[in-house]
């Protein structure tokens, strides 16, 4: 059952990510898309994908030009588990 759940999460998340990244999406939407993919990858124990999208989400979130968007992103992103193999440059903070 767990593998089926991970496959469904991965498929649905990938489809949503593809949609957001293939359209003229706002910067906050792209940051959240990477955060969601990082979270799904973490749940699926896909370390490489988790590392990649976590780093991009973190970078994009910090670069959000609108303070309110950045605040909402950070309030959500803090619930995404950081990669276990993250070095000091990848750690939250």
Secondary structure, 3 states (H helix, E strand, C coil): CHHHHHHHHHHHHHHHHHHHHHCCCCHHHHHHHHHHHHHHHHHCCCHHHHHHHHHHHHHHHHCCCCHHHHHHHHHHHCCCCCCCCCCCCCCCC
